[in-house]
């Protein structure tokens, strides 16, 4: 069980579509979440089977489909349910690479309190880096110290774009999309615990 979480509009559903290799999760062009509850998607990566869980976006405020407090509570209940079942093997914190690092702390703290003293690995995926120069991984190099300063520690990371690649897209975007797929799959393979960690 790989659980994707983060604020609304960071591209969790688009990331799932990237990993799946086809459009299976509904996406939204605006900042409001189109995932109002959790949804599961089964995928095979390098011969191993994973279940990806898309969750409602945090921090929508009262105007969104799911108010922040409700989303946080639902997430805690959902994780509690998974813990009683198959367990949780990996948590992926999805963030928009263009957001200020300090702004990412609130959701991280909200989520940390929701999972309690869990030993499940938490990795970070920075999205929307299609224009990041010279390479997408430079985002991590520029931000890892600030993340640690604000108490956010991650054993692994992936810097990605989830923009759909079509024939009309540039060669650079197609290449970045392919790199993104490889990076996030490697992240899952490297950090998904073989045995579920339960609270």
C-alpha positions in Angstrom: 0.0 0.0 0.0 1.5 3.3 -1.2 -0.4 6.3 0.0 -0.1 9.6 -1.8 -0.9 12.7 0.2 -0.5 16.5 0.0 -2.4 19.7 -0.6 -4.9 20.2 -3.3 -3.7 20.9 -6.8 -0.2 19.4 -6.5 -1.0 16.7 -9.0 -1.4 13.5 -7.0 -4.0 12.1 -9.5 -1.7 13.1 -12.4 1.2 11.3 -10.7 -0.9 8.2 -10.4 -1.7 8.4 -14.1 2.0 8.8 -14.9 2.9 5.7 -12.8 0.0 3.7 -14.3 0.9 4.7 -17.9 -2.6 5.7 -18.7 -5.3 8.1 -17.5 -7.2 6.2 -14.7 -7.5 8.9 -12.1 -9.6 12.0 -12.6 -7.6 15.2 -12.8 -8.5 18.8 -12.4 -7.0 21.9 -14.2 -7.5 24.2 -11.2 -6.3 24.1 -7.6 -9.4 22.4 -6.2 -9.3 18.8 -5.5 -11.2 16.4 -7.7 -10.5 13.5 -5.3 -13.0 13.9 -2.5 -12.2 10.6 -0.8 -9.5 7.9 -1.3 -9.3 5.7 -4.4 -7.1 2.7 -5.1 -5.2 1.8 -8.2 -3.2 -1.5 -8.7 0.0 -1.4 -10.7 2.9 -3.7 -11.3 6.5 -2.2 -11.3 9.4 -4.4 -12.1 7.3 -7.5 -11.4 6.2 -6.3 -8.0 2.5 -5.5 -7.3 1.6 -2.2 -5.5 -1.7 -0.5 -4.6 -1.5 3.2 -5.0 -3.9 5.2 -2.9 -5.0 8.7 -4.1 -6.3 10.8 -1.2 -8.3 14.0 -0.9 -6.2 17.2 -1.0 -5.3 19.0 2.2 -5.6 22.7 2.7 -8.5 23.5 0.4 -10.1 25.8 3.0 -13.8 26.2 3.3 -14.3 26.9 -0.5 -13.0 23.5 -1.6 -15.0 20.3 -2.0 -13.3 19.0 1.2 -12.5 21.5 4.0 -9.0 21.1 5.4 -10.0 19.8 8.9 -12.3 17.2 7.3 -9.6 16.1 4.8 -7.1 15.7 7.7 -9.6 13.7 9.8 -10.6 11.5 6.9 -6.9 10.8 6.1 -6.3 9.8 9.7 -9.3 7.5 9.7 -8.3 6.0 6.3 -4.7 5.3 7.5 -6.1 3.8 10.7 -8.2 1.4 8.6 -5.3 0.5 6.4 -3.2 -0.2 9.5 -5.8 -2.7 10.7 -5.9 -4.4 7.3 -2.8 -4.9 5.1 -0.9 -2.1 6.7 0.9 0.9 5.0 4.2 0.3 3.2 5.1 3.7 1.9 3.9 7.3 2.3 4.5 9.8 -0.5 4.3 13.5 0.3 3.4 15.2 -2.9 4.4 18.9 -3.1 4.3 21.6 -5.8 7.9 22.4 -6.6 7.1 26.1 -7.0 5.7 26.5 -3.5 7.8 28.1 -0.7 9.5 25.4 1.4 8.1 26.9 4.7 4.5 26.6 3.3 5.0 22.8 3.1 5.5 22.5 6.8 1.9 22.9 7.9 0.6 19.9 5.9 3.6 17.8 6.9 2.9 18.5 10.6 -0.8 17.8 10.1 0.0 14.5 8.5 2.7 13.6 11.1 0.2 14.1 13.9 -2.4 12.0 11.9 0.0 9.0 11.6 1.4 9.3 15.1 4.6 7.4 15.9 4.6 5.4 12.7 7.7 3.8 11.3 6.4 3.9 7.7 8.9 5.5 5.4 7.9 9.0 4.2 9.4 10.1 0.9 8.8 13.4 -1.0 7.8 13.9 -4.6 8.1 17.5 -6.0 5.8 18.1 -9.0 5.4 20.8 -11.6 9.1 20.9 -12.4 8.8 20.8 -16.2 10.5 24.3 -16.5 13.0 23.8 -13.7 16.5 24.4 -15.0 19.0 23.0 -15.6 17.5 19.7 -14.4 14.5 18.7 -12.3 16.7 17.1 -9.5 18.2 20.5 -8.8 15.0 21.3 -6.9 16.0 18.8 -4.2 19.6 20.2 -4.1 18.3 23.7 -3.5 15.6 22.8 -1.0 16.7 19.8 1.1 18.5 21.9 3.7 15.5 24.2 4.2 13.2 21.2 4.5 15.4 19.8 7.2 15.5 23.1 8.9 11.7 23.1 9.2 11.7 19.6 10.6 10.9 17.7 7.4 13.1 14.7 6.8 12.9 12.3 3.9 15.0 9.3 3.1 14.1 9.5 -0.6 12.8 12.0 -3.2 11.7 12.3 -6.8 11.6 15.5 -8.8 9.0 15.2 -11.6 6.7 16.6 -14.2 3.3 15.1 -14.7 2.3 17.1 -17.7 0.9 14.7 -20.3 3.3 14.1 -23.2 1.8 14.1 -26.7 3.2 14.2 -30.2 2.9 18.0 -30.2 5.0 18.3 -27.1 8.6 19.2 -27.1 11.4 16.6 -27.1 12.5 18.0 -23.7 9.1 17.6 -22.1 8.9 14.0 -23.4 12.3 13.3 -22.0 11.4 14.9 -18.6 8.2 12.8 -18.5 10.2 9.6 -19.1 12.7 10.6 -16.4 9.8 11.4 -14.0 8.3 7.9 -14.5 11.7 6.2 -13.9 12.4 8.4 -10.8 9.1 7.8 -9.1 9.1 4.0 -9.8 12.6 3.8 -8.5 11.5 5.7 -5.4 8.7 3.2 -4.8 10.9 0.2 -5.3 13.7 1.5 -3.1 11.7 2.7 -0.1 8.5 0.6 0.0 9.0 -1.6 3.0 8.6 -5.3 2.3 6.7 -5.8 5.5 3.9 -3.3 6.4 4.7 -1.0 9.3 1.8 -0.8 11.7 1.3 1.6 14.4 
